[in-house]
Structure formats: structure tokens, C-alpha cells
Amino acid sequence: QVQLVESGGRLVQTGDSLTLSCAASGGTFSDYAMGWFRQAPGKKREYVATINWSGSLTYYADALKGRFTISRDNRGNTMYLQMYNMEPEDTATYYCAARIGQASVYIADYRFWGQGTQVTVSS
């Protein structure tokens, strides 16, 4: 089964850009649809973006469209989340997740999860 490790989280300023990475191992990366989710302190985990196995289909939470870009490199077994014009409301732990099958916006559809990487946006 696949193991996932997120990286790239750090403290940034409002308006900055940041790219998160999700490195996969232990499986055939292209077998999996992938997703990014986030959880802010005191809030439920929420959907951010998802991408199909080939990278040809991407979906975003409505509120994040235009500021976030999800992508993947199947040869490098890595998924990315590029975040632009960041806001304090983007402060959260960001998680990557994998599932066999189609890309999904539902947390419960994802079987494999990373440990998360912390992103803090200061004003």
C-alpha cells in the first residue's frame, strides 16, 4: 500500500505563495487518485483539491479556485499544491490523501493519508 509524506509547510506572510509536496512510496503512484485536504485549529478537515491518476482532471473547492493549483508527477511519485496570494484563513495543517479509483471530494473516500504539514499565514 502507498505511504504519503507531505512537506513544504512553513510560516508565510499574507500575499505570499507556497508550494506543498506529497511524496508517495510503496505503491504504484499512477494507480491512485490524489487529494489535498486541510484542517484549521478547532475546525473540521475540509477538501481543498483533487486530481485524477494521470493529472488530466483537477477539481477545487469553490472558495479556492484561482488561488490554488494541484498537479502531479507520476514519474517522480509526487503531488504538489501551489498556493498563491495566501490569506490568514489558509492557516491549517495540510494533508495529502490517496485512493484507488476516481478523484473524489469526499474525505471518507480516501484510504491512505499522510501525517500533514503545517502552513501558517501571518497578517
DSSP file (Angstrom, degrees, kcal/mol; ACC not computed):
  #  RESIDUE AA STRUCTURE BP1 BP2  ACC     N-H-->O    O-->H-N    N-H-->O    O-->H-N    TCO  KAPPA ALPHA  PHI   PSI    X-CA   Y-CA   Z-CA
    1    1 A Q              0   0    0      0, 0.0     2,-0.2     0, 0.0    24,-0.0   0.000 360.0 360.0 360.0 160.3    0.0    0.0    0.0
    2    2 A V        -     0   0    0     26,-0.1     2,-0.4    22,-0.0    24,-0.2  -0.502 360.0-154.8 -82.6 142.7    1.1    3.6   -0.6
    3    3 A Q  E     -A   25   0A   0     22,-3.3    22,-2.0    -2,-0.2     2,-0.4  -0.931  12.1-155.9-112.2 142.2    2.8    5.7    2.1
    4    4 A L  E     -A   24   0A   0    109,-0.4     2,-0.4    -2,-0.4   111,-0.4  -0.951  11.8-175.3-125.2 136.2    2.5    9.5    1.9
    5    5 A V  E     -A   23   0A   0     18,-2.0    18,-2.8    -2,-0.4     2,-0.2  -0.971  11.7-154.8-133.6 118.7    4.7   12.2    3.3
    6    6 A E  E     +A   22   0A   0     -2,-0.4     2,-0.3    16,-0.2    16,-0.2  -0.579  19.2 167.6 -87.1 152.8    3.9   15.9    3.0
    7    7 A S  E     +A   21   0A   0     14,-2.2    14,-2.6    -2,-0.2   110,-0.1  -0.974  40.1  66.6-154.6 166.2    6.5   18.6    3.1
    8    8 A G        +     0   0    0      1,-0.3    11,-0.2    -2,-0.3     2,-0.1   0.262  58.1 138.2 106.0 -10.6    6.8   22.3    2.4
    9    9 A G        +     0   0    0     12,-0.1    -1,-0.3    85,-0.1     2,-0.3  -0.409  22.3 133.0 -69.9 144.0    4.7   23.8    5.1
   10   10 A R        -     0   0    0    107,-0.1   110,-1.9    -2,-0.1     2,-0.5  -0.958  58.6 -64.6-169.0-179.1    6.0   26.9    6.9
   11   11 A L  E     +e  120   0B   0     -2,-0.3     2,-0.3   108,-0.2   110,-0.2  -0.729  55.7 169.7 -83.7 126.4    5.2   30.4    8.1
   12   12 A V  E     -e  121   0B   0    108,-3.0   110,-2.9    -2,-0.5     2,-0.3  -0.832  30.2-110.8-130.3 170.7    4.5   32.8    5.3
   13   13 A Q  E >   -e  122   0B   0     -2,-0.3     3,-2.3   108,-0.2    73,-0.2  -0.670  46.6 -82.0 -99.3 156.2    3.1   36.4    5.0
   14   14 A T  T 3  S+     0   0    0    108,-1.9    73,-0.2     1,-0.3    -1,-0.1  -0.334 119.4  24.9 -53.6 133.2   -0.3   37.4    3.6
   15   15 A G  T 3  S+     0   0    0     71,-3.0    70,-0.6     1,-0.3    -1,-0.3   0.253  95.9 124.7  92.2 -12.3    0.0   37.6   -0.2
   16   16 A D    <   -     0   0    0     -3,-2.3    70,-2.5    70,-0.2     2,-0.3  -0.203  55.0-128.6 -73.4 168.9    2.9   35.1   -0.4
   17   17 A S        -     0   0    0     67,-0.2     2,-0.3    68,-0.2    67,-0.2  -0.864  24.7-179.7-115.7 154.9    3.0   31.9   -2.4
   18   18 A L  E     - B   0  83A   0     65,-2.4    65,-3.2    -2,-0.3     2,-0.5  -0.986  16.1-148.8-154.6 142.9    3.9   28.5   -1.2
   19   19 A T  E     - B   0  82A   0     -2,-0.3     2,-0.3    63,-0.2    63,-0.2  -0.972  11.3-160.5-118.4 127.5    4.2   25.0   -2.8
   20   20 A L  E     - B   0  81A   0     61,-2.7    61,-2.1    -2,-0.5     2,-0.3  -0.767   7.3-153.9 -99.5 149.2    3.5   21.8   -0.8
   21   21 A S  E     -AB   7  80A   0    -14,-2.6   -14,-2.2    -2,-0.3     2,-0.4  -0.910   8.8-162.2-121.9 152.1    4.7   18.4   -1.9
   22   22 A C  E     -AB   6  79A   0     57,-2.3    57,-2.2    -2,-0.3     2,-0.4  -0.931  12.2-160.0-133.3 108.5    3.4   15.0   -1.2
   23   23 A A  E     -AB   5  78A   0    -18,-2.8   -18,-2.0    -2,-0.4     2,-0.4  -0.766   7.9-157.8 -93.3 130.8    5.9   12.2   -1.8
   24   24 A A  E     +A    4   0A   0     53,-2.9     2,-0.3    -2,-0.4   -20,-0.2  -0.842  16.6 165.4-110.7 145.1    4.5    8.7   -2.3
   25   25 A S  E     +A    3   0A   0    -22,-2.0   -22,-3.3    -2,-0.4     3,-0.1  -0.972  49.5  45.3-148.4 161.4    6.2    5.3   -1.8
   26   26 A G  S    S+     0   0    0     -2,-0.3     2,-0.3   -24,-0.2    -1,-0.1   0.551 104.2  48.9  84.6   7.5    5.3    1.7   -1.5
   27   27 A G  S    S-     0   0    0    -24,-0.1     2,-0.9   -25,-0.0    -1,-0.2  -0.934  98.0 -76.5-158.1-179.6    2.9    1.5   -4.4
   28   28 A T    >   -     0   0    0     -2,-0.3     3,-2.5     1,-0.2     4,-0.3  -0.811  41.1-155.6 -90.3 106.1    2.3    2.4   -8.0
   29   29 A F  G >  S+     0   0    0     -2,-0.9     3,-1.9     1,-0.3    -1,-0.2   0.834  88.1  59.5 -55.1 -39.5    1.6    6.1   -7.8
   30   30 A S  G 3  S+     0   0    0      1,-0.3    -1,-0.3    44,-0.2    44,-0.0   0.540  91.1  71.1 -72.6  -3.8   -0.4    6.2  -11.0
   31   31 A D  G <  S+     0   0    0     -3,-2.5    70,-0.8    69,-0.1     2,-0.4   0.636  93.0  74.7 -77.0 -14.3   -2.9    3.7   -9.6
   32   32 A Y  E <   -F  100   0C   0     -3,-1.9     2,-0.3    -4,-0.3    68,-0.2  -0.820  68.2-143.9-113.7 135.9   -4.2    6.4   -7.2
   33   33 A A  E     -F   99   0C   0     66,-2.9    66,-2.4    -2,-0.4     2,-0.3  -0.694  34.7-149.7 -78.1 148.7   -6.3    9.5   -7.4
   34   34 A M  E     -FG  98  51C   0     17,-2.3    17,-2.7    -2,-0.3     2,-0.3  -0.863  16.7-174.3-126.8 155.5   -4.9   12.0   -5.0
   35   35 A G  E     -FG  97  50C   0     62,-2.3    62,-2.2    -2,-0.3     2,-0.4  -0.988  18.6-139.5-146.5 157.6   -6.3   14.8   -3.0
   36   36 A W  E     +FG  96  49C   0     13,-3.1    12,-2.4    -2,-0.3    13,-1.7  -0.958  25.9 172.9-113.6 137.0   -5.3   17.7   -0.7
   37   37 A F  E     -FG  95  47C   0     58,-2.8    58,-3.1    -2,-0.4     2,-0.3  -0.903  11.6-156.5-134.4 163.2   -7.3   18.5    2.4
   38   38 A R  E     -FG  94  46C   0      8,-2.5     8,-3.4    -2,-0.3     2,-0.4  -0.986   7.3-159.6-144.2 155.4   -6.7   20.9    5.3
   39   39 A Q  E     -F   93   0C   0     54,-2.2    54,-2.5    -2,-0.3     6,-0.2  -0.952   9.4-158.6-139.0 117.0   -7.7   21.3    8.9
   40   40 A A    >   -     0   0    0      4,-0.5     3,-2.3    -2,-0.4    52,-0.2  -0.554  45.0 -75.9 -87.3 157.1   -7.6   24.6   10.8
   41   41 A P  T 3  S+     0   0    0      0, 0.0    -1,-0.1     0, 0.0     3,-0.1  -0.293 118.5   5.2 -55.0 127.7   -7.5   24.7   14.6
   42   42 A G  T 3  S+     0   0    0      1,-0.3     2,-0.3    -3,-0.1    -2,-0.0   0.541 114.1 100.4  77.3   6.6  -10.9   23.9   16.0
   43   43 A K  S <  S-     0   0    0     -3,-2.3    -1,-0.3     1,-0.0     2,-0.1  -0.808  76.0 -98.8-122.7 163.5  -12.4   23.1   12.6
   44   44 A K        -     0   0    0     -2,-0.3    -4,-0.5     1,-0.1     2,-0.2  -0.390  48.2 -92.6 -74.4 156.0  -13.3   20.0   10.7
   45   45 A R        -     0   0    0     -6,-0.2     2,-0.3    -2,-0.1    -6,-0.2  -0.478  51.1-161.9 -66.3 138.7  -11.0   18.7    8.0
   46   46 A E  E     -G   38   0C   0     -8,-3.4    -8,-2.5    -2,-0.2     2,-0.2  -0.916  20.1-103.2-131.3 154.9  -12.0   20.1    4.6
   47   47 A Y  E     +G   37   0C   0     -2,-0.3   -10,-0.2   -10,-0.2     3,-0.1  -0.479  34.5 168.6 -73.5 139.1  -11.5   19.4    1.0
   48   48 A V  E     -     0   0C   0    -12,-2.4    13,-2.5     1,-0.4     2,-0.3   0.724  59.0 -31.3-113.1 -58.2   -9.0   21.5   -0.9
   49   49 A A  E     -GH  36  60C   0    -13,-1.7   -13,-3.1    11,-0.2    -1,-0.4  -0.985  48.4-156.8-162.3 159.0   -8.4   19.9   -4.3
   50   50 A T  E     -GH  35  59C   0      9,-2.2     9,-2.4    -2,-0.3     2,-0.3  -0.981   3.4-163.5-144.8 156.5   -8.2   16.6   -6.1
   51   51 A I  E     -GH  34  58C   0    -17,-2.7   -17,-2.3    -2,-0.3     7,-0.2  -0.995  20.6-120.8-142.6 142.5   -6.5   15.2   -9.2
   52   52 A N        -     0   0    0      5,-2.2     3,-0.5    -2,-0.3   -20,-0.1  -0.158  43.3 -87.7 -79.4 179.7   -7.1   12.0  -11.1
   53   53 A W  S    S+     0   0    0      1,-0.2   -21,-0.2    48,-0.2    -1,-0.1   0.814 125.6  36.7 -60.7 -34.3   -4.5    9.3  -11.8
   54   54 A S  S    S-     0   0    0    -23,-0.1    -1,-0.2    19,-0.0    20,-0.2   0.639 106.7-117.2 -94.2 -15.5   -3.0   10.9  -14.9
   55   55 A G  S    S+     0   0    0     -3,-0.5    -2,-0.1     2,-0.2    17,-0.1   0.465  84.4 115.5  91.1   1.4   -3.3   14.6  -13.9
   56   56 A S  S    S+     0   0    0      1,-0.1     2,-0.4    -5,-0.0    -3,-0.0   0.699  71.3  50.2 -79.7 -18.2   -5.7   15.3  -16.7
   57   57 A L        +     0   0    0      2,-0.0    -5,-2.2     0, 0.0     2,-0.4  -0.981  64.6 174.6-124.7 129.3   -8.6   16.1  -14.4
   58   58 A T  E     -H   51   0C   0     -2,-0.4     2,-0.3    -7,-0.2    -7,-0.2  -0.976   7.1-170.1-132.7 147.3   -8.4   18.5  -11.4
   59   59 A Y  E     -H   50   0C   0     -9,-2.4    -9,-2.2    -2,-0.4     2,-0.3  -0.978   4.6-165.9-137.5 148.1  -11.1   19.8   -9.1
   60   60 A Y  E     -H   49   0C   0     -2,-0.3   -11,-0.2   -11,-0.2     2,-0.2  -0.955  32.4 -99.6-135.1 150.5  -11.0   22.5   -6.5
   61   61 A A    >>  -     0   0    0    -13,-2.5     3,-2.0    -2,-0.3     4,-0.9  -0.494  43.7-119.6 -60.6 138.1  -13.1   23.7   -3.6
   62   62 A D  G >4 S+     0   0    0      1,-0.3     3,-0.8     2,-0.2    -1,-0.1   0.858 110.5  54.7 -53.8 -41.1  -15.1   26.7   -4.9
   63   63 A A  G 34 S+     0   0    0      1,-0.2    -1,-0.3     3,-0.0    -2,-0.0   0.658 111.0  46.2 -70.4 -14.1  -13.6   29.2   -2.5
   64   64 A L  G X> S+     0   0    0     -3,-2.0     3,-2.1   -16,-0.1     4,-1.5   0.500  78.0 125.0-108.1  -6.2  -10.1   28.3   -3.5
   65   65 A K  B << S+c   68   0A   0     -4,-0.9     4,-0.1    -3,-0.8    -3,-0.0  -0.285  77.7  20.0 -57.6 134.5  -10.4   28.3   -7.3
   66   66 A G  T 34 S+     0   0    0      2,-0.5    -1,-0.3     1,-0.1     3,-0.1   0.139 120.6  61.0  93.8 -20.7   -7.9   30.6   -8.9
   67   67 A R  T <4 S+     0   0    0     -3,-2.1    17,-2.5     1,-0.1     2,-0.4   0.674  99.7  51.8-108.0 -24.3   -5.5   30.7   -5.9
   68   68 A F  E  <  -cD  65  83A   0     -4,-1.5    -2,-0.5    15,-0.2     2,-0.4  -0.888  59.6-168.1-117.2 145.4   -4.6   27.0   -5.6
   69   69 A T  E     - D   0  82A   0     13,-2.5    13,-3.1    -2,-0.4     2,-0.4  -0.988   5.4-159.8-133.7 125.1   -3.2   24.6   -8.2
   70   70 A I  E     + D   0  81A   0     -2,-0.4     2,-0.3    11,-0.2    11,-0.2  -0.825  22.2 156.8-101.4 141.8   -2.9   20.9   -7.8
   71   71 A S  E     - D   0  80A   0      9,-1.7     9,-3.0    -2,-0.4     2,-0.3  -0.954  21.4-150.6-153.4 169.7   -0.6   18.8  -10.0
   72   72 A R  E     - D   0  79A   0     -2,-0.3     2,-0.5     7,-0.3     7,-0.2  -0.994  11.9-151.9-148.2 154.0    1.3   15.6  -10.0
   73   73 A D  E  >> - D   0  78A   0      5,-3.3     5,-2.0    -2,-0.3     4,-0.6  -0.916  12.0-173.4-124.6  99.7    4.5   14.0  -11.4
   74   74 A N  T  45S+     0   0    0     -2,-0.5     3,-0.2     1,-0.2   -44,-0.2   0.803  85.0  54.2 -69.8 -28.3    3.9   10.3  -11.8
   75   75 A R  T  45S+     0   0    0      1,-0.2    -1,-0.2     3,-0.1   -46,-0.0   0.860 115.5  40.1 -71.5 -32.3    7.5    9.6  -12.7
   76   76 A G  T  45S-     0   0    0     -3,-0.2    -2,-0.2     2,-0.2    -1,-0.2   0.418 105.5-129.2 -93.8   0.8    8.6   11.3   -9.6
   77   77 A N  T  <5 +     0   0    0     -4,-0.6   -53,-2.9    -3,-0.2     2,-0.4   0.881  66.4 125.0  55.4  41.5    5.8    9.8   -7.4
   78   78 A T  E   < -BD  23  73A   0     -5,-2.0    -5,-3.3   -55,-0.2     2,-0.3  -0.987  46.2-160.2-137.4 142.2    5.0   13.3   -6.1
   79   79 A M  E     -BD  22  72A   0    -57,-2.2   -57,-2.3    -2,-0.4     2,-0.3  -0.876  16.4-157.2-114.4 152.6    1.9   15.5   -5.9
   80   80 A Y  E     -BD  21  71A   0     -9,-3.0    -9,-1.7    -2,-0.3     2,-0.4  -0.907  15.8-160.8-130.6 155.6    2.0   19.3   -5.5
   81   81 A L  E     -BD  20  70A   0    -61,-2.1   -61,-2.7    -2,-0.3     2,-0.5  -0.916  12.7-163.2-134.8 110.5   -0.2   22.1   -4.2
   82   82 A Q  E     -BD  19  69A   0    -13,-3.1   -13,-2.5    -2,-0.4     2,-0.5  -0.818   8.2-166.4 -93.3 129.1    0.8   25.5   -5.3
   83   83 A M  E     -BD  18  68A   0    -65,-3.2   -65,-2.4    -2,-0.5     2,-0.3  -0.964   4.6-171.4-121.2 130.5   -0.9   28.3   -3.3
   84   84 A Y        +     0   0    0    -17,-2.5   -67,-0.2    -2,-0.5   -68,-0.1  -0.816  61.7  10.2-120.1 157.2   -0.9   31.9   -4.3
   85   85 A N  S    S-     0   0    0    -70,-0.6    -1,-0.2    -2,-0.3   -68,-0.2   0.903  86.7-153.2  44.6  55.8   -1.9   35.2   -2.7
   86   86 A M        -     0   0    0    -70,-2.5   -71,-3.0   -73,-0.2   -70,-0.2  -0.214  11.7-157.1 -69.7 151.2   -2.2   33.4    0.6
   87   87 A E    >   -     0   0    0    -73,-0.2     3,-2.5    -3,-0.1     4,-0.2  -0.847  32.8-109.3-123.8 156.7   -4.5   34.6    3.4
   88   88 A P  G >  S+     0   0    0      0, 0.0     3,-1.8     0, 0.0    33,-0.3   0.823 117.2  67.0 -54.7 -29.9   -4.6   34.1    7.1
   89   89 A E  G 3  S+     0   0    0      1,-0.3   -49,-0.0   -49,-0.0    -3,-0.0   0.626  87.6  68.1 -67.4 -12.0   -7.6   31.9    6.6
   90   90 A D  G <  S+     0   0    0     -3,-2.5    -1,-0.3     2,-0.0     2,-0.2   0.524  70.3 120.5 -82.2  -6.1   -5.4   29.4    4.8
   91   91 A T    <   +     0   0    0     -3,-1.8     2,-0.3    -4,-0.2    29,-0.2  -0.435  42.5 105.9 -61.5 122.4   -3.6   28.6    8.1
   92   92 A A  E    S- I   0 119C   0     27,-2.0    27,-2.7    -2,-0.2     2,-0.6  -0.971  76.0 -82.1-177.8 169.2   -4.1   24.9    8.6
   93   93 A T  E     -FI  39 118C   0    -54,-2.5   -54,-2.2    -2,-0.3     2,-0.5  -0.871  47.3-146.2 -89.0 128.6   -2.5   21.5    8.6
   94   94 A Y  E     -FI  38 117C   0     23,-3.0    23,-1.9    -2,-0.6     2,-0.4  -0.839  15.7-169.4-103.2 131.4   -2.5   20.3    5.1
   95   95 A Y  E     -F   37   0C   0    -58,-3.1   -58,-2.8    -2,-0.5     2,-0.3  -0.919  11.8-149.4-119.6 141.4   -2.9   16.6    4.3
   96   96 A C  E     -F   36   0C   0     -2,-0.4    18,-2.1   -60,-0.2     2,-0.3  -0.833  20.1-174.5-103.8 154.2   -2.5   14.6    1.2
   97   97 A A  E     -FJ  35 113C   0    -62,-2.2   -62,-2.3    -2,-0.3     2,-0.3  -0.971  10.8-152.4-146.8 156.0   -4.5   11.5    0.6
   98   98 A A  E     +FJ  34 112C   0     14,-2.3    14,-2.0    -2,-0.3    13,-1.1  -0.961  11.8 175.7-134.0 148.3   -4.8    8.7   -2.0
   99   99 A R  E     -F   33   0C   0    -66,-2.4   -66,-2.9    -2,-0.3     2,-0.4  -0.995  33.2-115.5-148.1 149.4   -7.5    6.4   -3.2
  100  100 A I  E    S+F   32   0C   0     -2,-0.3     2,-0.3   -68,-0.2   -68,-0.2  -0.709  85.5  22.1 -78.9 132.4   -7.9    3.8   -5.8
  101  101 A G  S    S-     0   0    0    -70,-0.8   -48,-0.2    -2,-0.4    -2,-0.1  -0.785 106.1  -4.6 114.1-157.1  -10.4    4.9   -8.4
  102  102 A Q  S    S-     0   0    0     -2,-0.3   -69,-0.2     1,-0.1   -51,-0.0  -0.308  78.6 -89.5 -76.9 157.4  -11.7    8.2   -9.5
  103  103 A A        -     0   0    0    -71,-0.1     2,-0.3   -53,-0.1    -1,-0.1  -0.377  50.8-168.4 -61.2 143.3  -10.8   11.5   -7.9
  104  104 A S        -     0   0    0    -53,-0.1   -53,-0.1   -70,-0.1   -55,-0.1  -0.979  32.6-151.1-139.7 148.6  -13.2   12.4   -5.1
  105  105 A V  S    S+     0   0    0     -2,-0.3     2,-0.5   -58,-0.1   -58,-0.1   0.472  72.4  99.5 -92.6  -3.6  -14.0   15.4   -3.0
  106  106 A Y    >   -     0   0    0      1,-0.1     3,-1.4   -60,-0.0     4,-0.4  -0.733  63.9-150.1 -95.8 127.3  -15.1   13.3    0.0
  107  107 A I  G >  S+     0   0    0     -2,-0.5     3,-1.8     1,-0.3    -1,-0.1   0.884  96.6  60.2 -56.6 -41.6  -12.8   12.7    2.8
  108  108 A A  G 3  S+     0   0    0      1,-0.3    -1,-0.3    -3,-0.1    -2,-0.0   0.672  93.8  65.7 -65.9 -16.8  -14.3    9.3    3.6
  109  109 A D  G <  S+     0   0    0     -3,-1.4     2,-0.5   -10,-0.0    -1,-0.3   0.650  85.1  86.5 -79.0 -14.0  -13.4    8.0    0.1
  110  110 A Y    <   +     0   0    0     -3,-1.8   -11,-0.2    -4,-0.4     3,-0.1  -0.763  48.9 179.1 -96.8 126.4   -9.6    8.3    0.8
  111  111 A R        +     0   0    0    -13,-1.1     2,-0.4    -2,-0.5   -12,-0.2   0.792  65.3  57.8 -92.5 -31.5   -8.0    5.3    2.4
  112  112 A F  E     +J   98   0C   0    -14,-2.0   -14,-2.3  -109,-0.0     2,-0.3  -0.878  63.5 177.4-113.3 133.3   -4.4    6.5    2.6
  113  113 A W  E     -J   97   0C   0     -2,-0.4  -109,-0.4   -16,-0.2   -16,-0.2  -0.957  21.6-135.5-134.2 147.0   -3.3    9.7    4.4
  114  114 A G        -     0   0    0    -18,-2.1  -109,-0.2    -2,-0.3     3,-0.1  -0.326  34.3-106.8 -85.3-179.9   -0.1   11.5    5.2
  115  115 A Q        -     0   0    0   -111,-0.4  -110,-0.1     1,-0.2   -20,-0.1   0.609  61.4-116.7 -86.8 -13.7    0.8   13.0    8.6
  116  116 A G        -     0   0    0    -20,-0.1     2,-0.4   -23,-0.0   -21,-0.2   0.011  14.1-120.1  98.8 154.9    0.2   16.6    7.5
  117  117 A T  E     -I   94   0C   0    -23,-1.9   -23,-3.0  -110,-0.1     2,-0.4  -0.999  27.3-121.5-135.5 136.3    2.4   19.7    7.1
  118  118 A Q  E     -I   93   0C   0     -2,-0.4     2,-0.5   -25,-0.2   -25,-0.2  -0.614  24.1-173.2 -87.1 129.4    1.7   22.9    8.9
  119  119 A V  E     -I   92   0C   0    -27,-2.7   -27,-2.0    -2,-0.4     2,-0.5  -0.985   2.7-175.3-118.7 127.3    1.1   26.1    7.0
  120  120 A T  E     -e   11   0B   0   -110,-1.9  -108,-3.0    -2,-0.5     2,-0.6  -0.988   7.1-164.9-125.4 127.7    0.7   29.4    8.9
  121  121 A V  E     -e   12   0B   0     -2,-0.5     2,-0.3   -33,-0.3  -108,-0.2  -0.947  11.7-157.8-113.8 116.4   -0.1   32.7    7.2
  122  122 A S  E      e   13   0B   0   -110,-2.9  -108,-1.9    -2,-0.6    -2,-0.0  -0.660 360.0 360.0 -95.6 149.4    0.5   35.7    9.2
  123  123 A S              0   0    0     -2,-0.3    -1,-0.1  -110,-0.2  -110,-0.1   0.431 360.0 360.0 -95.7 360.0   -1.1   39.1    8.7
